[in-house]
Amino acid sequence: MALSLRAVLRRLRVKNVPLPPPPARPVQPYCYLGRARALALTHRGQMIYLDTRDLGLTPHIAVHGTWEMDVEAVLGRILHRGDRVAEVGANMGYHTLTMAEAVGPEGLIHSFEANPAVLPLLRATIAVNGFGDRVTLHPAAALDVPGEVSFSSDPDHIGSGHLAFEGEAPNYSRRVTVPAVTLDAALAGLPSLDLLRMDAEGSEPQVLRGAAALMARSPRLRIVTEWSAPMMAVRSDLPALVSWLGSELGFRFWRVARGGALEAVAAEALPGLPHGELVMTRESSP
């Protein structure tokens, strides 16, 4: 005899049949330390200090232990033990950790971060992982002219810090004066550089112009950079920059795709390229 839906539900309630449990998911280690600071583990098992007020990087690292996995894949693939690296825009140090592990104790990373709100977290992350022997922190903006500059950021997005400019959105309400250096001056003692990693929120052209001598003596240099044509065009002549990099310096270009795959891009397409990550090298393949 067929039972009605109401009768079936009544029997289930009487028998107290439990619902199936939700699928198991690993719990990401996370420790709140107070005063908007937390300590978490990346998926690689490295400790990283986080600002809990941040709505950009922090939720992803705290919950999943990951950030910009495509970039991480590229960095891990092209770096070798003993490599010399310059990093501009280290933020809380997620990619710093990846690179420090890849270059090993024989390698060297010069990490530039201008945002005073993030510097204590970055210092702590470097120290707690025991990478002080291979990471040198420079609390300054890397640009094309030394001196002091106005630096602005959105308080809710710790990765938004950038060289201030007139007419920017009102959410970039935190503004401070920070020191600026050129990579040529700051790294004058390096014989050459193997990797330049940049995430400077539109100031990448100034970083490159300030590293002309360093790039000239680094024939095997690879550059992994955020590429945002609208942000860079506010601060520089983008077609002129592309011509300088491609025609004069001999760089070739690849777009970072899903999973860290690299897709060749013609130089003339760069000013219209969507926001993403780019690899540059003078070699035929990265």
Backbone hydrogen bonds in HBPLUS format (Angstrom, degrees):
<---DONOR---> <-ACCEPTOR-->    atom                        ^
c    i                          cat <-CA-CA->   ^        H-A-AA   ^      H-
h    n   atom  resd res      DA  || num        DHA   H-A  angle D-A-AA Bond
n    s   type  num  typ     dist DA aas  dist angle  dist       angle   num
A0008-VAL N   A0004-SER O   3.01 MM   4  6.37 157.1  2.06 152.7 159.1     1
A0009-LEU N   A0005-LEU O   3.01 MM   4  6.26 166.2  2.03 153.9 156.6     2
A0010-ARG N   A0006-ARG O   2.97 MM   4  6.16 150.7  2.05 143.3 151.7     3
A0011-ARG N   A0007-ALA O   2.98 MM   4  6.25 158.7  2.03 150.4 155.1     4
A0012-LEU N   A0008-VAL O   2.98 MM   4  6.27 154.4  2.04 149.7 157.3     5
A0013-ARG N   A0009-LEU O   3.02 MM   4  6.27 150.6  2.11 144.2 151.4     6
A0014-VAL N   A0010-ARG O   3.00 MM   4  6.29 155.7  2.06 147.3 154.2     7
A0015-LYS N   A0011-ARG O   2.92 MM   4  6.13 167.5  1.94 153.3 156.2     8
A0016-ASN N   A0012-LEU O   2.89 MM   4  5.81 116.6  2.30 131.3 147.0     9
A0017-VAL N   A0012-LEU O   3.26 MM   5  5.63 158.5  2.31 148.7 154.7    10
A0031-CYS N   A0039-LEU O   2.81 MM   8  5.14 146.7  1.92 150.5 160.6    11
A0039-LEU N   A0031-CYS O   2.79 MM   8  5.14 159.2  1.83 148.5 155.6    12
A0033-LEU N   A0037-ARG O   2.82 MM   4  5.47 157.4  1.87 147.2 152.9    13
A0037-ARG N   A0034-GLY O   3.16 MM   3  5.61 146.4  2.28 110.1 119.0    14
A0052-THR N   A0036-ALA O   2.98 MM  16  5.00 155.2  2.04 119.6 126.8    15
A0038-ALA N   A0050-LEU O   2.98 MM  12  5.11 152.4  2.05 141.7 146.5    16
A0050-LEU N   A0038-ALA O   2.81 MM  12  5.11 162.4  1.84 144.6 148.6    17
A0040-ALA N   A0048-ILE O   3.02 MM   8  5.47 166.9  2.03 151.3 155.0    18
A0048-ILE N   A0040-ALA O   2.91 MM   8  5.47 153.1  1.98 152.2 155.3    19
A0042-THR N   A0046-GLN O   2.80 MM   4  5.30 158.9  1.84 150.9 157.8    20
A0045-GLY N   A0042-THR O   2.89 MM   3  5.25 164.2  1.92 115.2 119.0    21
A0043-HIS N   A0065-GLY O   2.79 MM  22  4.75 145.2  1.91 140.3 129.1    22
A0054-ASP N   A0051-ASP O   3.19 MM   3  5.74 163.1  2.22 116.0 121.2    23
A0055-LEU N   A0156-ASP O   2.77 MM 101  5.78 158.5  1.81 163.5 164.2    24
A0060-HIS N   A0057-LEU O   3.09 MM   3  5.68 120.3  2.46 117.2 130.6    25
A0061-ILE N   A0057-LEU O   3.11 MM   4  6.30 165.8  2.13 159.1 163.5    26
A0062-ALA N   A0058-THR O   2.81 MM   4  5.77 167.5  1.82 162.2 166.2    27
A0063-VAL N   A0059-PRO O   3.07 MM   4  5.97 158.4  2.12 140.1 145.5    28
A0064-HIS N   A0060-HIS O   2.85 MM   4  5.52 153.6  1.92 138.8 147.7    29
A0065-GLY N   A0061-ILE O   2.85 MM   4  4.06 128.4  2.12 103.1 116.1    30
A0071-VAL N   A0068-GLU O   3.10 MM   3  5.49 119.0  2.49 105.6 119.0    31
A0072-GLU N   A0068-GLU O   3.02 MM   4  6.36 162.5  2.05 153.1 158.8    32
A0073-ALA N   A0069-MET O   2.92 MM   4  6.08 152.9  1.99 144.7 151.1    33
A0074-VAL N   A0070-ASP O   3.19 MM   4  6.49 156.2  2.25 143.8 149.3    34
A0075-LEU N   A0071-VAL O   2.94 MM   4  6.22 169.7  1.95 161.5 163.7    35
A0076-GLY N   A0072-GLU O   2.97 MM   4  6.09 164.1  1.99 150.0 154.5    36
A0077-ARG N   A0073-ALA O   3.10 MM   4  6.19 136.5  2.30 137.1 148.2    37
A0077-ARG N   A0074-VAL O   3.08 MM   3  5.11 127.8  2.36  95.8 109.9    38
A0078-ILE N   A0074-VAL O   3.04 MM   4  6.24 152.8  2.11 158.4 163.9    39
A0079-LEU N   A0075-LEU O   3.19 MM   4  5.97 141.4  2.34 147.0 153.1    40
A0083-ASP N   A0080-HIS O   3.15 MM   3  5.71 156.0  2.21 139.8 138.6    41
A0082-GLY N   A0103-VAL O   2.79 MM  21  5.13 162.5  1.82 135.6 135.3    42
A0108-LEU N   A0083-ASP O   3.08 MM  25  6.55 159.0  2.13 152.8 154.1    43
A0194-ASP N   A0084-ARG O   2.90 MM 110  5.29 153.8  1.97 141.3 150.0    44
A0195-LEU N   A0084-ARG O   3.24 MM 111  6.64 148.4  2.35 153.0 156.2    45
A0085-VAL N   A0108-LEU O   2.80 MM  23  6.15 160.4  1.84 158.1 164.9    46
A0110-HIS N   A0085-VAL O   2.83 MM  25  6.18 161.6  1.86 150.1 154.8    47
A0086-ALA N   A0195-LEU O   2.95 MM 109  6.40 155.3  2.02 155.7 163.7    48
A0197-ARG N   A0086-ALA O   2.86 MM 111  6.26 164.0  1.88 162.7 167.6    49
A0087-GLU N   A0110-HIS O   2.80 MM  23  6.10 165.2  1.82 156.1 157.2    50
A0112-PHE N   A0087-GLU O   2.67 MM  25  5.91 169.7  1.68 165.6 169.2    51
A0088-VAL N   A0197-ARG O   2.79 MM 109  6.23 162.7  1.82 163.2 169.2    52
A0199-ASP N   A0088-VAL O   2.88 MM 111  6.20 152.1  1.96 168.2 177.1    53
A0089-GLY N   A0112-PHE O   2.83 MM  23  5.92 168.1  1.85 160.3 164.4    54
A0093-GLY N   A0090-ALA O   3.10 MM   3  5.36 147.3  2.21 138.2 135.9    55
A0097-LEU N   A0093-GLY O   3.03 MM   4  6.17 150.9  2.12 147.7 151.5    56
A0099-MET N   A0095-HIS O   2.99 MM   4  6.20 166.5  2.00 152.9 155.8    57
A0100-ALA N   A0096-THR O   2.84 MM   4  5.97 158.3  1.88 149.8 156.5    58
A0101-GLU N   A0097-LEU O   3.02 MM   4  6.15 156.8  2.08 149.5 154.6    59
A0102-ALA N   A0098-THR O   3.09 MM   4  6.29 151.4  2.18 140.6 148.9    60
A0103-VAL N   A0099-MET O   2.95 MM   4  6.17 161.5  1.99 158.6 161.1    61
A0104-GLY N   A0100-ALA O   3.25 MM   4  6.12 138.1  2.44 133.9 143.4    62
A0107-GLY N   A0104-GLY O   3.02 MM   3  5.46 155.1  2.09 113.2 120.8    63
A0109-ILE N   A0134-ARG O   2.69 MM  25  5.99 152.1  1.77 165.6 174.3    64
A0136-THR N   A0109-ILE O   2.78 MM  27  6.16 166.5  1.79 170.0 174.4    65
A0111-SER N   A0136-THR O   2.82 MM  25  6.02 160.6  1.86 156.3 163.0    66
A0138-HIS N   A0111-SER O   2.70 MM  27  5.88 164.2  1.72 165.3 163.3    67
A0113-GLU N   A0138-HIS O   3.12 MM  25  6.42 159.8  2.16 157.0 161.0    68
A0118-VAL N   A0115-ASN O   3.12 MM   3  5.65 147.9  2.22 114.0 122.0    69
A0119-LEU N   A0115-ASN O   3.27 MM   4  6.42 138.0  2.46 150.0 161.8    70
A0121-LEU N   A0118-VAL O   3.12 MM   3  5.47 121.1  2.48 108.4 122.4    71
A0122-LEU N   A0118-VAL O   3.07 MM   4  6.34 161.8  2.10 158.1 163.8    72
A0123-ARG N   A0119-LEU O   2.90 MM   4  6.10 165.9  1.92 159.0 162.2    73
A0124-ALA N   A0120-PRO O   3.07 MM   4  6.17 159.9  2.11 141.1 146.7    74
A0125-THR N   A0121-LEU O   2.90 MM   4  6.12 156.1  1.95 149.5 156.3    75
A0126-ILE N   A0122-LEU O   3.02 MM   4  6.24 165.1  2.04 153.8 156.8    76
A0127-ALA N   A0123-ARG O   3.01 MM   4  6.20 161.7  2.04 148.8 154.1    77
A0128-VAL N   A0124-ALA O   2.87 MM   4  5.96 171.6  1.88 157.2 159.1    78
A0131-PHE N   A0126-ILE O   3.05 MM   5  5.32 160.5  2.08 169.3 163.5    79
A0130-GLY N   A0127-ALA O   2.99 MM   3  5.20 159.8  2.03 109.2 115.4    80
A0134-ARG N   A0131-PHE O   3.07 MM   3  5.59 157.2  2.12 114.7 121.1    81
A0135-VAL N   A0131-PHE O   2.98 MM   4  5.99 136.9  2.17 158.5 171.7    82
A0140-ALA N   A0138-HIS O   2.86 MM   2  5.62 133.7  2.08 109.0  94.7    83
A0141-ALA N   A0179-PRO O   2.91 MM  38  6.27 170.0  1.92 154.2 154.8    84
A0181-VAL N   A0141-ALA O   2.82 MM  40  6.22 157.9  1.87 166.5 173.4    85
A0143-LEU N   A0181-VAL O   2.78 MM  38  5.98 161.6  1.81 159.9 165.9    86
A0147-GLY N   A0180-ALA O   3.07 MM  33  5.12 151.6  2.15 135.3 129.3    87
A0180-ALA N   A0147-GLY O   2.78 MM  33  5.12 155.5  1.83 143.9 140.2    88
A0149-VAL N   A0178-VAL O   2.93 MM  29  5.60 162.4  1.97 161.2 166.2    89
A0178-VAL N   A0149-VAL O   2.92 MM  29  5.60 161.5  1.96 161.4 165.7    90
A0164-ALA N   A0150-SER O   2.91 MM  14  5.54 165.6  1.93 141.0 143.7    91
A0151-PHE N   A0176-VAL O   2.73 MM  25  5.32 172.2  1.74 170.5 172.6    92
A0176-VAL N   A0151-PHE O   2.86 MM  25  5.32 160.9  1.89 153.6 158.8    93
A0152-SER N   A0162-HIS O   2.96 MM  10  5.64 157.1  2.01 167.7 167.7    94
A0162-HIS N   A0152-SER O   2.90 MM  10  5.64 153.5  1.97 158.7 167.5    95
A0153-SER N   A0174-ARG O   2.86 MM  21  5.27 139.2  2.02 144.8 156.5    96
A0174-ARG N   A0153-SER O   3.12 MM  21  5.27 155.8  2.19 170.9 163.8    97
A0157-HIS N   A0154-ASP O   2.92 MM   3  5.36 161.6  1.96 119.9 126.1    98
A0160-SER N   A0157-HIS O   3.04 MM   3  5.59 160.0  2.08 125.4 125.6    99
A0172-TYR N   A0169-ALA O   3.20 MM   3  6.04 166.1  2.22 122.0 126.1   100
A0186-ALA N   A0182-THR O   2.92 MM   4  6.14 176.4  1.93 159.2 160.4   101
A0187-LEU N   A0183-LEU O   2.85 MM   4  5.56 154.0  1.92 143.6 148.9   102
A0184-ASP N   A0210-GLY O   2.99 MM  26  6.11 156.7  2.05 160.4 156.3   103
A0190-LEU N   A0187-LEU O   3.07 MM   3  5.58 164.2  2.10 116.9 121.8   104
A0222-ARG N   A0194-ASP O   3.03 MM  28  6.20 150.4  2.12 130.8 138.5   105
A0196-LEU N   A0222-ARG O   2.91 MM  26  6.38 153.1  1.98 154.6 161.9   106
A0224-VAL N   A0196-LEU O   2.93 MM  28  6.33 155.6  2.00 151.7 159.5   107
A0198-MET N   A0224-VAL O   2.99 MM  26  6.45 154.7  2.06 146.8 154.3   108
A0226-GLU N   A0198-MET O   3.01 MM  28  6.35 149.6  2.11 145.9 154.8   109
A0203-SER N   A0200-ALA O   3.23 MM   3  5.22 161.5  2.26 106.4 112.0   110
A0206-GLN N   A0203-SER O   3.05 MM   3  5.43 120.5  2.42 108.9 122.8   111
A0207-VAL N   A0203-SER O   3.07 MM   4  6.41 154.9  2.13 153.1 161.0   112
A0208-LEU N   A0204-GLU O   3.02 MM   4  6.24 163.2  2.05 155.9 158.8   113
A0209-ARG N   A0205-PRO O   2.98 MM   4  6.21 161.8  2.02 148.7 153.8   114
A0210-GLY N   A0206-GLN O   3.04 MM   4  6.14 147.5  2.15 142.0 150.2   115
A0211-ALA N   A0208-LEU O   2.94 MM   3  5.02 159.9  1.98 107.2 112.7   116
A0215-MET N   A0211-ALA O   2.88 MM   4  6.09 160.1  1.92 159.2 164.6   117
A0216-ALA N   A0212-ALA O   3.00 MM   4  6.16 147.9  2.10 142.1 151.1   118
A0217-ARG N   A0213-ALA O   3.24 MM   4  6.52 143.6  2.38 143.5 150.8   119
A0218-SER N   A0215-MET O   3.17 MM   3  5.02 163.1  2.20 104.9 107.5   120
A0221-LEU N   A0218-SER O   3.11 MM   3  5.32 156.6  2.17 120.2 119.5   121
A0223-ILE N   A0280-MET O   2.85 MM  57  4.93 165.1  1.87 147.5 151.6   122
A0280-MET N   A0223-ILE O   2.78 MM  57  4.93 153.5  1.84 143.5 151.5   123
A0225-THR N   A0278-LEU O   2.88 MM  53  5.35 165.3  1.90 157.2 161.9   124
A0278-LEU N   A0225-THR O   2.80 MM  53  5.35 163.6  1.82 159.4 165.0   125
A0227-TRP N   A0276-GLY O   2.71 MM  49  5.39 170.0  1.72 155.3 152.8   126
A0276-GLY N   A0227-TRP O   3.11 MM  49  5.39 152.5  2.19 136.6 145.0   127
A0232-MET N   A0228-SER O   3.01 MM   4  6.22 165.5  2.03 162.8 167.5   128
A0233-ALA N   A0229-ALA O   2.87 MM   4  5.86 156.9  1.93 154.0 160.1   129
A0235-ARG N   A0232-MET O   3.00 MM   3  5.47 141.4  2.15 110.4 120.6   130
A0236-SER N   A0232-MET O   3.01 MM   4  6.08 124.8  2.33 148.2 164.0   131
A0241-LEU N   A0237-ASP O   3.05 MM   4  6.34 150.3  2.14 148.8 157.9   132
A0242-VAL N   A0238-LEU O   2.97 MM   4  6.27 164.0  2.00 160.0 163.1   133
A0243-SER N   A0239-PRO O   2.97 MM   4  6.17 158.2  2.02 146.8 152.7   134
A0244-TRP N   A0240-ALA O   2.99 MM   4  6.16 155.6  2.05 145.0 151.4   135
A0245-LEU N   A0241-LEU O   2.92 MM   4  6.20 163.6  1.95 155.3 159.4   136
A0246-GLY N   A0242-VAL O   2.85 MM   4  5.94 167.7  1.87 153.0 156.9   137
A0247-SER N   A0243-SER O   2.79 MM   4  5.30 136.1  1.99 132.3 145.4   138
A0249-LEU N   A0244-TRP O   2.98 MM   5  6.30 142.9  2.12 153.9 165.5   139
A0251-PHE N   A0245-LEU O   2.97 MM   6  5.70 169.9  1.98 149.0 146.3   140
A0250-GLY N   A0246-GLY O   3.17 MM   4  4.82 129.2  2.44 108.4 118.4   141
A0252-ARG N   A0281-THR O   2.72 MM  29  5.46 156.7  1.78 143.7 148.9   142
A0281-THR N   A0252-ARG O   3.15 MM  29  5.46 151.1  2.24 138.0 146.3   143
A0265-VAL N   A0253-PHE O   2.96 MM  12  5.45 162.0  1.99 137.4 135.1   144
A0254-TRP N   A0279-VAL O   2.86 MM  25  5.08 146.7  1.97 152.2 158.5   145
A0279-VAL N   A0254-TRP O   2.77 MM  25  5.08 161.0  1.80 153.9 159.3   146
A0255-ARG N   A0263-GLU O   2.70 MM   8  5.10 161.4  1.74 152.9 149.2   147
A0263-GLU N   A0255-ARG O   2.92 MM   8  5.10 161.7  1.95 145.2 151.4   148
A0256-VAL N   A0277-GLU O   2.95 MM  21  5.37 173.7  1.95 143.5 143.0   149
A0257-ALA N   A0261-ALA O   2.67 MM   4  5.00 177.9  1.67 160.5 160.3   150
A0260-GLY N   A0257-ALA O   3.02 MM   3  5.55 144.5  2.15 143.0 141.5   151
A0269-ALA N   A0266-ALA O   2.98 MM   3  5.44 152.6  2.06 112.7 121.3   152
A0270-LEU N   A0267-ALA O   3.11 MM   3  5.52 159.4  2.15 114.1 120.2   153
A0272-GLY N   A0269-ALA O   3.19 MM   3  5.70 143.1  2.34 113.3 123.1   154
A0273-LEU N   A0270-LEU O   3.07 MM   3  4.99 169.3  2.08 110.7 113.8   155
